[in-house]
Amino acid sequence: MSKVSDWVQEGWYKGSVWLKPLRPLSLLVSFEARRRLQHFQKRRQVPPVPVLVVGNITVGGTGKTPLVIALVHAAQQRGLNVVVVSRGYGGKADQYPVIVQADSAALEVGDEPVLIARRTGVPVVLDPDRRNALDEAINRFNPDLVISDDGLQHYALPRSAEIVVVDGQRGLGNGRCLPEGPLREPATRLKDVDFVVSTGGGWSGAHPMIMRPGEIENLADGQSLDVRAFLAAHPHVHAIAGIGNPRRYFNLLNIVGLNIQPHIFPDHHAYQPSDLAFSDGLPVLMTEKDAVKCAAFAEPHWWFLPVEAELPEGLLDQMLDRALGKHGKES
């Protein structure tokens, strides 16, 4: 993450007064976002198959991908044929749409789509135009349910239900739209969606989501250790994070008892071996999203920590029911 990006985000979340001259631009973004939403609501289309959108209203990561994976697994348990659609941010595909498989190259199609494909086994269809991605998903795979990873503001995509994920620790910052604040849309957008989920902290009116650590896995040989065994063998590590909110990941490592040297990289960073070439021989522990980009040149002392989204009992089923049209709007 660049120093400029750090400076801007610090201003967003600490209410720095130097951002106030940007307010006219923020008001313009807010006005345009409201106009687009109203246009969408007036001309809302029924999708050809149930479509569940998982998105956010802030810039940066909030924990959408673990929730998408949890929803796919819950749908698979029902015997549903599921396809995920995504933009594939960070990828460099020559043409679209692209079908992502578990062995796809993350640098070509993006890290999150590959992670979803590996963890779920379902096809992930990429296209910056998510309506095109939806059409391709339907034509190629005849799904019972399509889940959109992000795309809340992509109103060309018809949807059956919407979920917004909020970072419960950072919240909505100063509550302003870009560029004065971190919001893509005004905070009132939360009143229009079907479910609001909060990661890493409480949020009034939101359903809590906790990230539970799994077994720590070695990138080179696939060995896995539970957290206690890893901690006993490797109490000191270099902690690597190229995600939207790396501090949430570092906090998790501190909670389980690791002594870490944190290293922050930009979200969706294209890693090179030199990025992780530390001279002290300590293990390197990264996120699973980072691991999909580093596996091809992994060293024996590189590890990653997968996480599982844990939500209140029955909530995933409620979300699926809403998308499948079994219930009315949540009260």
VOFI-689409 format. One record per residue: x, y, z of N, C-alpha, C, O in turn; residue number from 0. Coordinates in steps of 0.2 Angstrom, whole numbers. Atoms other than C-alpha are relative to their C-alpha. Layout:
SITE    nX    nY    nZ   caX   caY   caZ    cX    cY    cZ    oX    oY    oZ   i
SITE     X     Y     Z     X     Y     Z     X     Y     Z     X     Y     Z NUM
...
This chain:
SITE    nX    nY    nZ   caX   caY   caZ    cX    cY    cZ    oX    oY    oZ   i
SITE     4    -6     0     0     0     0     4     6     0     9     7     4   0
SITE    -4    -6     1     7    17    -5    -1     5     6    -6     4     9   1
SITE     1    -5    -5    10    31     7    -6     5    -1    -9     7     3   2
SITE     6    -5     1    -3    42    -2    -6    -4     1   -11    -1     4   3
SITE     6     4    -1   -16    28    -1    -1    -1     8    -6     0    10   4
SITE     1     0    -8   -12    26    18    -2     7     3    -7     7     7   5
SITE     1    -7    -2   -13    45    20    -8     1    -1   -11     4     3   6
SITE     7    -2     2   -30    46    11    -5    -4     5   -10    -2     7   7
SITE     4     4    -4   -37    31    20     0     2     8    -6     2    11   8
SITE     0    -3    -7   -32    38    37    -4     6     1    -8     7     6   9
SITE     5    -6     0   -41    54    33    -7    -2     0   -11     1     3  10
SITE     7     2     1   -57    45    28    -2    -3     7    -8    -2     9  11
SITE     2     3    -6   -57    35    44     1     3     7    -1     1    12  12
SITE    -1    -4    -6   -51    48    56    -3     7     0    -1    11     4  13
SITE     4    -7     0   -61    63    50     5     6    -1     3    11     2  14
SITE    -5    -5     1   -46    73    44    -4     6    -4    -7     5    -9  15
SITE     3    -6     3   -51    91    40     2     2    -7    -1     6   -10  16
SITE    -3    -2     6   -40    93    25    -4    -3    -6    -3    -1   -12  17
SITE     4     3     6   -53    82    15    -6     5    -2    -9     4    -7  18
SITE     7    -4     2   -67    96    16     0     3    -6    -5     4    -9  19
SITE     1    -3     7   -62   105     0    -2    -5    -5    -4    -3   -11  20
SITE     2     4     5   -66    89    -9    -8    -2     1   -11    -5    -3  21
SITE     7     1    -1   -84    90    -3    -5     1    -6    -9    -3    -7  22
SITE     5    -1     6   -92    97   -19     1    -6    -5    -5    -8    -7  23
SITE    -1     6     4   -85    82   -28    -4    -6     3    -7   -10    -1  24
SITE     4     5    -4   -92    70   -15    -7     1    -1   -11    -4    -1  25
SITE     7    -1     1  -109    78   -16    -2    -2    -7    -8    -5    -8  26
SITE     2     2     7  -109    75   -35     0    -7    -1    -4   -10    -4  27
SITE     0     7     0  -104    57   -33    -6    -3     4   -10    -7     1  28
SITE     6     2    -3  -118    55   -20    -6     1    -4   -11    -3    -4  29
SITE     6    -1     4  -131    63   -31     0    -5    -6    -6    -7    -7  30
SITE     0     5     6  -126    52   -46    -2    -7     2    -5   -10    -1  31
SITE     2     6    -3  -127    37   -35    -7    -1     1   -10    -6     0  32
SITE     7     0    -2  -144    41   -29    -4     0    -7    -9    -4    -7  33
SITE     4     0     6  -150    45   -47     0    -7    -3    -5    -9    -6  34
SITE    -1     7     3  -143    28   -54    -4    -5     4    -7    -9     1  35
SITE     4     4    -4  -151    19   -39    -8     0    -2   -11    -4    -3  36
SITE     7    -1     1  -168    27   -42    -2    -3    -7    -7    -5    -8  37
SITE     1     2     7  -167    23   -61     0    -8     0    -5   -10    -3  38
SITE     0     7     0  -163     5   -57    -6    -3     3   -10    -7     1  39
SITE     6     3    -3  -177     3   -45    -7     1    -4   -11    -3    -3  40
SITE     6    -1     4  -190    11   -57    -1    -5    -5    -6    -7    -8  41
SITE     0     4     6  -185    -1   -71     3    -7     2     6   -11    -2  42
SITE    -3     6    -2  -180   -16   -60    -3    -6    -4    -9    -7    -5  43
SITE     2     6     4  -180   -32   -70     1    -7     5     5    -7     9  44
SITE     0     7    -3  -183   -50   -64     5    -4    -3     5    -5    -9  45
SITE    -6     4     3  -167   -60   -67    -3    -7    -3    -8    -9     0  46
SITE     2     7     3  -169   -76   -78     1    -6     5    -3   -11     4  47
SITE    -1     5    -5  -162   -86   -64     1     4     7     3    10     6  48
SITE    -1    -4    -6  -161   -81   -45     7     2     0    12    -2    -1  49
SITE    -7    -3     0  -146   -69   -43     1     3     7    -3     7     9  50
SITE    -1    -3    -6  -139   -65   -26     7     4     0    12     1    -2  51
SITE    -6    -5     0  -127   -50   -25     3     1     7    -1     2    11  52
SITE    -4    -1    -7  -114   -49   -11     5     6    -2    10     5    -6  53
SITE    -4    -6     1  -106   -32   -11     1     4     6     0     2    12  54
SITE    -1    -5    -5  -101   -17    -1    -1     7    -3    -2     8    -9  55
SITE     1    -7     2  -103     2    -1     6     4     1     6    10     0  56
SITE    -7    -3    -2   -85     6     4     5    -2    -5     5    -8    -8  57
SITE    -6     2     3   -69     6    -5     4    -5     4     5    -4    10  58
SITE    -4     5    -4   -58    -9     0    -4    -6     2   -10    -6     1  59
SITE     3     7    -2   -61   -26     7    -4     0     6    -2     4    11  60
SITE     4     0    -6   -74   -30    19    -1    -7     3    -4    -9     8  61
SITE     1     7    -1   -74   -49    19    -5    -3    -4    -9    -8    -2  62
SITE     6     3     5   -86   -53     4     2    -7    -2    -2   -11    -2  63
SITE    -2     6     3   -76   -67    -3    -1    -6     5    -4   -11     3  64
SITE     2     5    -4   -77   -78    13    -8    -2     0   -10    -7     1  65
SITE     7     1     0   -96   -75    13    -2    -3    -6    -7    -7    -6  66
SITE     2     3     6   -98   -79    -5     2    -8     0    -2   -12    -2  67
SITE    -1     7     0   -89   -96    -2    -5    -4     5    -7    -9     3  68
SITE     5     4    -4  -100  -100    13    -7     0    -3   -10    -6    -2  69
SITE     6     0     3  -115   -96     3     0    -6    -5    -5    -9    -6  70
SITE    -1     6     5  -109  -108   -11    -1    -6     3    -5   -11     1  71
SITE     0     7    -3  -106  -122     1    -7    -1     3   -10    -7     2  72
SITE     7     1    -3  -124  -119     9    -4    -2    -6    -9    -6    -5  73
SITE     5     2     5  -132  -120    -8     2    -7    -3    -3   -10    -5  74
SITE    -2     7     2  -122  -135   -13    -3    -5     5    -5   -11     2  75
SITE     4     5    -5  -129  -144     3    -7    -1    -2   -10    -6     0  76
SITE     7     1     3  -146  -141    -5     0    -3    -6    -6    -5    -9  77
SITE     0     3     7  -141  -149   -21     0     5    -6    -2     3   -11  78
SITE     1    -5     6  -141  -133   -31     6     1    -4    12     0    -2  79
SITE    -5    -1     5  -131  -130   -46     2     8     0    -3    12    -2  80
SITE    -1    -7    -2  -122  -114   -42     6     3    -5    11    -1    -6  81
SITE    -6    -3     4  -111  -102   -53     1     7     3    -4    10     5  82
SITE    -2    -6    -2  -102   -87   -47     2     5    -5     6     3   -10  83
SITE    -2    -5     5  -100   -71   -57     4     5     3     3     7     9  84
SITE    -5    -5    -3   -86   -58   -54     3     4    -6     3     2   -11  85
SITE    -4    -4     4   -77   -44   -62     7    -3    -1    10    -2    -7  86
SITE    -7     2     1   -60   -52   -59     5     5     1     9     6    -3  87
SITE    -4    -5    -1   -52   -37   -52     8    -2     1     9    -7     5  88
SITE    -7     2     0   -33   -37   -54     2    -5    -5     8    -6    -6  89
SITE    -2     5     5   -33   -50   -68     1     4    -7     0    10    -7  90
SITE    -2    -3     7   -27   -46   -86    -1    -5    -5     3    -6   -10  91
SITE     2     4     6   -37   -57   -97     0     4    -6    -2    10    -6  92
SITE     0    -3     7   -36   -54  -116    -7     2    -2    -8     7    -6  93
SITE     7    -1     2   -55   -56  -118    -4    -3     5    -2    -7     9  94
SITE     6     2    -5   -71   -59  -109    -6    -2    -4    -7     0   -10  95
SITE    -1     3    -7   -80   -68  -103     5    -6     1     7    -9    -4  96
SITE    -5     5    -1   -68   -80   -95    -3    -4     6    -6    -2    10  97
SITE     2     5    -4   -72   -96   -86     6    -2     5    11    -4     2  98
SITE    -5     2    -5   -61   -98   -70    -1    -7     3    -6    -9     5  99
SITE     0     6    -3   -56  -115   -64     5     0     6     9     5     7 100
SITE    -4     0    -6   -46  -120   -49     7     0    -2    11     3     2 101
SITE    -7    -1     2   -30  -121   -59     2     6    -4     7     6    -7 102
SITE    -1    -6     3   -32  -104   -67     6     4     3     7     4     9 103
SITE    -5    -4    -2   -18   -92   -66    -2     6     3    -6    10     0 104
SITE     3    -5    -4   -22   -79   -53     2     7    -3    -2    12    -3 105
SITE    -2    -7     3   -12   -65   -62    -3     1    -6    -4     7    -8 106
SITE     4    -1     6   -22   -68   -77    -8     2     1   -11     6    -2 107
SITE     8     0    -2   -40   -69   -69    -1     3     6    -7     5     8 108
SITE     2    -3    -6   -38   -61   -52     1    -5     6    -1   -11     5 109
SITE    -1     5    -6   -34   -69   -35    -7    -2     3    -7    -8     5 110
SITE     6     2    -3   -52   -69   -28    -4    -5    -4    -6   -10    -1 111
SITE     4     6     4   -60   -79   -42     3    -7     0     0   -12     1 112
SITE    -4     6    -1   -46   -92   -41    -2    -3     7    -3    -9     7 113
SITE     2     2    -6   -49   -93   -23    -7    -3     1    -7    -9     4 114
SITE     6     3     0   -67   -96   -25    -1    -6    -3    -4   -11    -1 115
SITE     0     6     4   -65  -109   -38     3    -6     4     1   -11     4 116
SITE    -3     5    -3   -53  -118   -28    -3    -3     7    -4    -9     8 117
SITE     4     2    -6   -63  -118   -12    -7    -3    -1    -9    -7     4 118
SITE     7     2     1   -80  -122   -19     0    -5    -6    -5    -9    -6 119
SITE     0     4     6   -76  -131   -36    -6     2    -5    -7    -2   -10 120
SITE     5    -2     5   -90  -121   -45     4     4    -5     9     7    -4 121
SITE    -3    -4     5   -86  -112   -61    -1     8     2    -7     9     5 122
SITE     0    -7    -1   -83   -93   -59     1     3    -7     6     3   -10 123
SITE     0    -4     6   -87   -82   -74     2     7     1    -2    11     5 124
SITE    -2    -7    -1   -78   -66   -76    -2     4    -6    -2     2   -12 125
SITE     1    -5     5   -83   -51   -86    -1     7     4    -5     7     8 126
SITE     1    -7    -3   -82   -32   -81    -7     2    -1   -10     5     3 127
SITE     7     0     0  -100   -32   -88    -3    -6     3    -4   -11     0 128
SITE     2     6    -3  -108   -43   -76    -7    -2    -3    -8    -8    -2 129
SITE     6     3     3  -124   -44   -86     2    -5    -6    -1   -10    -7 130
SITE    -3     5     4  -113   -53   -99     2    -6     3     1   -11     1 131
SITE    -2     6    -4  -106   -64   -86    -6    -4     2    -6   -10     2 132
SITE     7     3    -2  -124   -68   -80    -2    -4    -6    -4   -10    -6 133
SITE     3     4     6  -129   -73   -98     5    -6    -2     2   -11    -4 134
SITE    -5     5     2  -113   -83  -101    -1    -6     5    -1   -12     4 135
SITE     1     5    -5  -116   -92   -84    -7    -4    -2    -7   -10    -1 136
SITE     6     3     1  -134   -96   -89     1    -5    -6    -1   -11    -6 137
SITE     0     4     6  -130  -102  -107     5    -6     1     4   -11    -2 138
SITE    -5     6     0  -115  -113  -102    -1    -5     6     0   -11     5 139
SITE     1     4    -6  -120  -120   -85    -7    -1     3    -8    -5     7 140
SITE     7     1    -2  -139  -119   -83    -1     0     8    -3    -5    10 141
SITE    -1     0    -8  -137  -114   -64    -7     1     3   -12     4     0 142
SITE     6    -2    -4  -151  -114   -51     1     6     4    -4    10     5 143
SITE    -1    -6    -3  -143   -99   -43     7     3    -2    12    -1    -3 144
SITE    -6    -4     2  -130   -86   -48     2     4     6    -3     8     8 145
SITE    -2    -5    -5  -120   -77   -34     5     4    -3    10     2    -6 146
SITE    -5    -5     3  -111   -61   -39     4     2     6     2     5    11 147
SITE    -5    -3    -4   -95   -57   -30     1     7    -1     5     8    -6 148
SITE     0    -8     2   -96   -38   -29    -6     1    -5    -9    -3    -7 149
SITE     5    -2     6  -107   -29   -42    -6     3     3   -11     4    -1 150
SITE     6    -4    -3  -119   -20   -30    -2     6    -4    -8     7    -5 151
SITE     1    -6     4  -117    -4   -40    -1    -1    -7    -1     3   -11 152
SITE     0     1     7  -117   -13   -57    -8    -1    -1   -10    -7    -1 153
SITE     8     1     0  -136   -10   -60    -2    -3    -7    -8    -4    -8 154
SITE     2     4     6  -136   -18   -77    -1    -7     2    -4   -11    -2 155
SITE     0     7    -3  -135   -34   -67    -7    -1     4    -7     2     9 156
SITE     6     1    -4  -153   -39   -62     1    -5     6     6    -9     6 157
SITE    -1     4    -6  -154   -47   -45    -6    -1     4   -11     2     4 158
SITE     6     2    -4  -166   -56   -33     1     2     7    -4     3    10 159
SITE    -1    -2    -7  -158   -51   -17     7     3     1    12     1    -3 160
SITE    -7    -4    -1  -143   -40   -10     2    -1     7    -2     0    11 161
SITE    -4     0    -7  -131   -42     4     5     5     0     9     5    -5 162
SITE    -5    -4    -1  -120   -29    10     5    -2     6     2    -3    11 163
SITE    -5     2    -5  -104   -33    20     3     7     2     6    10    -2 164
SITE    -3    -6    -3   -98   -19    32     6    -2     4     5    -7     8 165
SITE    -6     2    -4   -81   -19    40    -2     3     7    -2    10     8 166
SITE     2    -2    -6   -87   -18    58     5     4     4     3     8     9 167
SITE    -6    -3    -4   -70   -11    65     0     7    -3     1    12     1 168
SITE    -1    -6     3   -68     3    52    -7     4    -1    -7    10    -2 169
SITE     7    -3     1   -87     6    49     0     4    -7     3     1   -12 170
SITE     1    -4     7   -91    19    35     4     6     0     3    11    -4 171
SITE    -5    -6     0   -77    31    40    -4     7     2    -8     7     6 172
SITE     3    -6    -1   -82    49    39    -7     1    -3   -11     6    -2 173
SITE     7     0     2   -99    44    31    -1     4    -7    -6     5    -9 174
SITE     0    -4     6   -94    54    15     1    -4    -6     5    -9    -6 175
SITE    -2     3     6   -94    48    -3     7     2    -3    10     7    -1 176
SITE    -7    -2     4   -78    48   -14    -1     7    -3    -6     9    -5 177
SITE    -6     1    -3   -67    57   -14     2     2     7     7     1    10 178
SITE     0    -2    -7   -70    65     3     0    -6     5     4    -5    10 179
SITE     1     6    -5   -74    48    11     1    -6    -4     2    -6   -10 180
SITE    -1     6     3   -73    30     7    -7    -3    -3    -6    -9    -6 181
SITE     7     3     3   -92    27     1     0     1    -7     1     6   -10 182
SITE     2     0     7   -96    22   -16    -7     3    -1    -9     5    -6 183
SITE     7    -2     0  -114    26   -12    -2     3     7     2     1    12 184
SITE     2    -3    -7  -123    36     2    -2    -6     5    -4   -11     3 185
SITE     1     5    -5  -125    26    18    -7    -2     0    -9    -7     3 186
SITE     7     1     0  -144    27    16    -1    -7    -5    -7   -10    -4 187
SITE     1     6     4  -141    13     3    -1    -7     4    -4   -11     2 188
SITE     1     5    -4  -140     1    17    -7    -2     2    -9    -8     4 189
SITE     7     1    -1  -159     3    20    -3    -4    -5    -9    -7    -4 190
SITE     4     3     6  -163    -4     3     2    -7    -1    -1   -11    -5 191
SITE    -3     6     1  -153   -20     4    -4    -5     4    -7    -3     9 192
SITE     4     5    -3  -160   -37    10     4    -2     7     0    -3    12 193
SITE    -4     2    -6  -146   -41    23     6     5     0     9     6    -5 194
SITE    -6    -3    -2  -132   -31    31     4    -5     4     2    -7    10 195
SITE    -5     4    -4  -117   -41    38     6     4     2     9     7    -2 196
SITE    -6    -3    -3  -103   -35    49     5    -4     2     4    -9     5 197
SITE    -6     4    -2   -86   -42    50     4     4     5     5    10     4 198
SITE    -5    -3    -4   -74   -39    64    -2     5     5     2     8     8 199
SITE     2    -5    -5   -85   -29    75    -8     1     0   -11    -1    -5 200
SITE     7    -2     0  -103   -24    80    -2     5    -5     2    10    -5 201
SITE     2    -5     4  -113   -14    68    -8     0     1   -11    -5     0 202
SITE     7     0    -2  -131    -8    73    -4    -3    -6    -3     0   -12 203
SITE     5     3     5  -144   -18    63     3    -5    -4     0    -7    -9 204
SITE    -3     4     5  -131   -29    55     1    -7     3     1    -8    10 205
SITE    -1     7    -3  -129   -48    57     8    -1     0    12     0    -4 206
SITE    -8     0    -1  -111   -52    64     2    -6    -4    -1   -11    -5 207
SITE    -4     6     3   -99   -63    54     7     0     3    11     5     3 208
SITE    -6     1    -3   -84   -70    62     5    -4    -4     2    -9    -7 209
SITE    -5     4     4   -68   -76    53     3    -5     5     7    -3     9 210
SITE    -3     5    -3   -63   -93    60     6    -3    -3     6    -5    -9 211
SITE    -6     2     3   -45   -98    57    -1    -8    -1    -3   -12     3 212
SITE     0     8     1   -43  -116    49     7    -2     1    11     2     5 213
SITE    -7     2    -1   -27  -126    49     5     4    -5     3     5   -11 214
SITE    -5    -4     4   -12  -117    43     4    -5    -5     6   -11    -3 215
SITE    -3     5     6    -5  -125    26     6     3    -3     7     9    -3 216
SITE    -7    -2     4    12  -125    18    -1     0    -7    -4    -4   -10 217
SITE     1    -1     7    12  -118     1     4    -5    -5     2    -7   -10 218
SITE    -5     5     4    27  -130    -5    -3    -7     0    -2   -10    -6 219
SITE     2     7     0    21  -147     1    -7    -2     2    -8    -8     2 220
SITE     7     1    -2     3  -145     7    -1    -3     7    -6    -4     9 221
SITE     1     2    -7     7  -150    25    -4     5     3    -4    11     2 222
SITE     5    -4    -4    -6  -143    37     2    -1     7     3    -7     9 223
SITE    -1     0    -7    -4  -139    55    -6     4     4    -8     9     1 224
SITE     5    -4    -4   -17  -134    68     3     6     3    10     6     3 225
SITE    -3    -6    -2   -14  -117    75     4    -1     6    10     2     6 226
SITE    -4     1    -6    -7  -124    92     6    -3    -3    12    -1     0 227
SITE    -6     3     2     5  -135    83     5     5    -4    11     5    -3 228
SITE    -4    -5     4    11  -121    71     3     5     5     9     7     4 229
SITE    -3    -5    -5    13  -109    86     6    -3     4    10     0     5 230
SITE    -5     3    -4    23  -122    95     7     0    -4    12     0    -1 231
SITE    -6     1     4    35  -124    80     2     7    -3     8     7    -4 232
SITE    -2    -7     4    35  -106    73    -4     6     4    -8     9     1 233
SITE     3    -6    -4    31   -93    87     1     7    -3    -3    11    -2 234
SITE    -2    -6     3    39   -79    77    -1    -1    -8     2    -5   -11 235
SITE     1     1     8    34   -76    58     0     7    -3    -2    12     0 236
SITE     1    -6     4    34   -63    45    -8    -1    -3    -9    -6    -6 237
SITE     7     0     2    15   -59    42    -1     4    -6     1    10    -6 238
SITE     0    -3     6    11   -55    24    -8     1    -2   -12    -3    -1 239
SITE     7    -2     1    -6   -46    19     0     5    -6     2    10    -5 240
SITE     2    -5     5   -11   -39     2    -7     0    -1   -10    -2    -7 241
SITE     7     0     0   -29   -37     6    -3     7     1     1    11     3 242
SITE     3    -7    -1   -42   -23     8     1     3     7     3     9     8 243
SITE    -1    -3    -7   -40   -22    27     5    -5     3     3    -9     7 244
SITE    -5     5    -3   -23   -31    32     0     0     8     2    -5    10 245
SITE     0     0    -7   -25   -25    50    -4    -5     3    -3    -8     9 246
SITE     4     5    -3   -39   -37    53     3    -7     0     2   -11     4 247
SITE    -4     6     0   -28   -51    47     5    -1     5     6    -6     9 248
SITE    -5     0    -5   -14   -46    58    -3    -1     7     0    -4    12 249
SITE     3     0    -6   -26   -44    73    -2    -8     1    -1   -10     7 250
SITE     2     7    -1   -32   -62    70     7    -4     2     6    -9     6 251
SITE    -6     3    -2   -14   -68    71     3     1     7     5    -3    10 252
SITE    -1    -2    -7   -11   -59    87    -4    -3     5    -2    -6    10 253
SITE     5     3    -4   -26   -66    94     2    -8     2     1   -10     7 254
SITE    -2     7    -1   -20   -84    91     7    -1     3     9    -7     5 255
SITE    -6     1    -4    -4   -80   100     7     1    -4    12     0    -1 256
SITE    -6    -1     3     9   -77    86     3     7     1     0    12     2 257
SITE    -4    -7     0    23   -64    87     2     1    -8     5    -3   -11 258
SITE     0    -1     7    22   -56    70     4     6    -2     5    11     2 259
SITE    -2    -6     3    32   -44    59    -4     1    -6    -3    -2   -11 260
SITE     5    -1     6    19   -37    48     3     4    -6     7     8    -5 261
SITE    -2    -3     6    21   -33    30    -6     2    -4    -9    -3    -6 262
SITE     6    -1     3     7   -24    21     2     2    -8     7     6    -9 263
SITE    -1    -1     7     6   -25     2    -7     3    -3   -12     2     0 264
SITE     6    -2     3    -7   -17   -10    -5    -5    -1    -3   -11    -2 265
SITE     6     5     2   -24   -26   -12     2    -2    -7     3     2   -12 266
SITE    -1     3     6   -22   -38   -26     7     0    -3     8     0    -9 267
SITE    -7    -1     2    -3   -36   -27     2    -6    -4     1   -12    -2 268
SITE    -3     5     4     6   -46   -40     7    -1     3    12     2     1 269
SITE    -7     2    -4    20   -54   -29     5    -3    -5     4    -6   -10 270
SITE    -6     2     3    37   -57   -35     4    -4     6     4    -2    12 271
SITE    -4     3    -6    49   -69   -25     4     5     4     5     4    10 272
SITE    -4    -5    -4    60   -54   -20    -4     3     5    -2     6    10 273
SITE     4    -3    -5    45   -47   -11     0    -4     7    -1    -1    12 274
SITE     0     4    -6    46   -61     2     7    -3     2     7    -8     5 275
SITE    -7     2    -1    65   -63     2     3     3     7     6     8     6 276
SITE    -2    -3    -7    68   -60    21     7    -4     2     7   -10     1 277
SITE    -7     3    -1    86   -64    27     1    -3     6     6    -7     8 278
SITE    -1     3    -6    82   -70    44    -2    -7     1    -2   -11     6 279
SITE     2     7     0    75   -87    39    -7    -2     4    -9    -7     4 280
SITE     6     2    -4    59   -85    49    -6    -2    -5    -6     0   -11 281
SITE     5     2     4    43   -93    42    -4     7    -3    -4    12     1 282
SITE     4    -5     3    32   -82    30    -7    -3     1    -9    -8    -2 283
SITE     7     2     0    13   -83    34    -4     5    -3    -4    11    -1 284
SITE     4    -5     4     1   -75    22    -7    -2     0    -9    -7     3 285
SITE     7     2     1   -17   -75    18    -1    -5    -6     3    -6   -10 286
SITE     1     5     5   -25   -88     7    -1     4    -7     1     1   -12 287
SITE     1    -4     6   -29   -74    -6     7     1    -3     8     1    -9 288
SITE    -7    -1     3   -10   -70    -7     3    -7    -2     7    -7    -7 289
SITE    -3     7     1    -6   -89    -7    -1    -2    -7     3    -5   -10 290
SITE     2     3     7   -15   -92   -24     5     4    -5     6     1   -11 291
SITE    -4    -4     5    -3   -79   -32     8    -2     1    12    -1    -3 292
SITE    -7     1    -2    13   -86   -23     2    -8    -1     7    -9     0 293
SITE    -1     7     0    11  -105   -25     5    -2    -5     8    -7    -4 294
SITE    -4     2     6    20  -106   -42     8     1     2    12    -3    -1 295
SITE    -7    -1    -2    36  -100   -33     1    -1     7     6     2    10 296
SITE     0     1    -7    33  -106   -16     7    -3     3    10    -7     0 297
SITE    -6     3    -4    48  -109    -3    -3    -4     5    -9    -4     7 298
SITE     2     5    -5    47  -123    10    -2     4     6    -6     1    10 299
SITE     2    -3    -6    45  -110    24    -6     5    -1    -7     9     3 300
SITE     6    -5     2    30  -101    16    -7    -4     2    -8   -10     0 301
SITE     6     3    -2    13  -104    24    -6     5    -1    -5    10    -2 302
SITE     6    -4     0    -5   -98    23    -5    -2     5    -6    -8     7 303
SITE     6     1    -5   -20   -96    35    -6     0    -4    -8     6    -5 304
SITE     7    -1     3   -37  -100    27    -5     2     6    -3     0    12 305
SITE     5    -2    -5   -52   -93    36    -7    -2    -2    -8    -3    -8 306
SITE     7     1     1   -70   -98    37    -5     5     3    -4     7     8 307
SITE     5    -5    -2   -85   -86    38    -5    -4     5    -8    -9     3 308
SITE     5     3    -4   -96   -90    53    -5     5     2    -4    10     4 309
SITE     6    -5    -1  -113   -82    54    -5    -4     5    -5    -9     6 310
SITE     5     3    -5  -128   -84    66    -4    -6    -4    -5    -6   -10 311
SITE     3     6     3  -137  -101    64    -6     2    -4   -10     6    -2 312
SITE     6    -1     4  -149  -101    50     0     6    -5    -4     6    -9 313
SITE     0    -6     4  -144   -85    42     2    -1    -7    -1     2   -12 314
SITE    -1     2     7  -136   -93    26    -6    -2    -3    -7    -1    -9 315
SITE     6     3     3  -152  -102    23    -5     6    -1    -9     6    -6 316
SITE     4    -5     1  -162   -86    25     2     4    -6    -2     6   -10 317
SITE    -2    -4     6  -151   -77    12    -2    -4    -6    -4    -1   -11 318
SITE     2     4     6  -153   -92     0    -8     0    -1   -10     1    -7 319
SITE     7     0     1  -172   -92     3    -2     7    -3    -6     7    -7 320
SITE     2    -7     3  -173   -73    -1     2     0    -7    -2     2   -11 321
SITE    -1     0     7  -164   -76   -17    -4    -4    -4    -6    -3   -10 322
SITE     4     5     4  -174   -91   -22    -7     2     0   -11    -1    -3 323
SITE     7    -3     0  -190   -81   -18    -5    -4     4   -11    -4     3 324
SITE     5     3    -4  -197   -91    -4    -2     4     6    -7     2     9 325
SITE     2    -4    -5  -199   -77     8     0     7    -2     3     9    -7 326
SITE     0    -7     1  -203   -58     8     6     3     3    10     0     6 327
SITE    -5    -4    -2  -192   -44    12     1    -1     8    -4     0    11 328
SITE    -2     1    -7  -183   -46    29    -3     7     4    -2    12     2 329
SITE     2    -6    -4  -191   -35    43     6     3     4     5     7     8 330
